[in-house]
Amino acid sequence: NTDVEKLLLKGEGESPLTVIDDVPIEFEDIHIVYRVAEQMQYETTAEQGFVVLLDYIADTSLKDEGLIHEITSRVQKLRKEAKLIPTDDITIYYSVEPQTSQIARVASEQRGKTEVILRKSFFPLSNLENKNDSKVVITRKLPVRDGEIEFVITRNA
């Protein structure tokens, strides 16, 4: 323990805690700031004797969540533009270029999560038999992060 911490352990009952150069130091005059030496990937804060380290580096799953949000956000805007309501029976098809992009990987690997969020089927565009079908409600190519996604929304029925 440092001298200051020893003083604080005496508690608020003693007044003053100490005197420095004829100046009384009270309990409320002392504020301890903790710092982490050689800080790398952590945000730090300290209060009331507790130190909290927060790892702020985004891992792959966190980045994937962000990309899923971008995909679902684009689809929701298209649904709104096409004047579709949540209860409309639709299917959403997608195609991503380049296929080597992160957004293409997430669209494919996280299809299930995307469907849960959208509450609609979300299939690769290659599953759609005829892009010129009368059931097509809206088609758009939109830039998303490191790629471009073509969305096709069709009515089922």
N, C-alpha and C positions, 0 to 999 in steps of 0.2 A: 504494500500500500504506500502511496505517496503521502507526503505531509498533509496535503490538502484533503485527501480522502480520509486520513486519520481524524482531521478536524471535523469533517462532515459526520463521521461515525459518532462523534460526541452528541450529535443531535441538535435540534433547534432550541432545546431547553437552556443551553448555556449562552449567555450574552455578555460581551461579544465572544465569538469563537476564538479570536486571537487579536492581537494588536500588532500592526506593522508600521514602523516609523511614527508612533503616537497616533495612528489612525485605527480606530476600532473596525474590525471586519466582522460583519454580521452574516448569518446563514444565507440570507437572500442576496448578499453581495457576490456570492460564489456561483459560477457557472462552469461546469466541466465540459469540455469539448473533446470527444474521442476521434482520433483520425487513424486510418489504416495506412501503414507504411507500404510502399510499393503497390499501390492500388492498380489492379489490372481490369478485371471484368465485373467488378462489384460496385454498386452504389451503396454508400454507407450512411447510417444515421445512428445517433445515440441519444437516449433520453432515460432519465431516472435510473442510471446504472446499467441499462441494457443496450447492447450494440446489435444493430440489424444489418446484415449484408444481403443485398439483393442482386442476384445474377441477372444482368440486363442484356445478355447476348441472346439473340433470337436463335432457337434451334430450328431444325428442319420442320418439325410438326407445327411450330408457331408460324413459320413462314407459309406453310401449306394452308393453315387456317386463313391467313390473309388473302391468299390466292383464291381459295374457295369463296370467300366473301366477295372478291372482285367479280367472279363468275356469276354468283347468285344476284349480285347487285345489278349487273348488266341485264340479266334475264328479267328481273323485276321491272326494270325501266322499259324493256321491250313489251312486257305484258301490259303495262300501263299505256304505252303508246298505241298498242293494238286494241285498247279499250276492253281488255279481258278482265274478268273478275275471278277471284280465287276459286270459286266453285266450277268454273268452266273446265270441261274435260279436255285437256290438251296434253300433248307430248312435246318435249323440247329436244331438238337434235343439235349437235355441235360438231364442228370440225376446226382443228387448230393448225395453224402454220406459224413457224416451222414445227414439225413434229418432234424436234429435239429440244424445244423450249421447256422451261419449268412449268409454264401454264398448261402445256400439252400433257406433261407428266401428271400434274395434279388433276386435270380434267378427267384423265383416264383412271388413275389410281384411287381418286376420292369421289368417284361417281356416286357411290352409295350415300355418302354424306351430303353431297349436292342434292340428291333426290329427296332426302329427309328434309332439308332446309326448304326446298322449293315445293315439296309435297306433290311433285309431278315426276313422271318418267323423264330421264335425261339420258339419251342414247347418242352414240357416235352417228354422224350424218350418213355414214355408209349403210346404216340400218334402214334409212328411208328409201323406199323403192322409187318414188318419183317426186323430185323436187318441184315440179310444175303442177303437182296435184291440186285440185280445187280445195282440198282440206288445209292447204298452207295459209296461215293467217298473216304471218310476217316473216321476213328474211332480212338479216343484217349481218355485215362484217364489221366487227368492232376491234380496235386495238386494246389489248389487255397485257400489261407489263411487257414481257419479252416476246410477245407473239400477237397474232390476230386470230380472233375466233369468229367463225361464221355460225350464227344461230338461225335455226329454222323452227318456228313454232307451228304445230298443226293441231287442228281440231280432231278429236276422236269421235266418230259417229257419222 
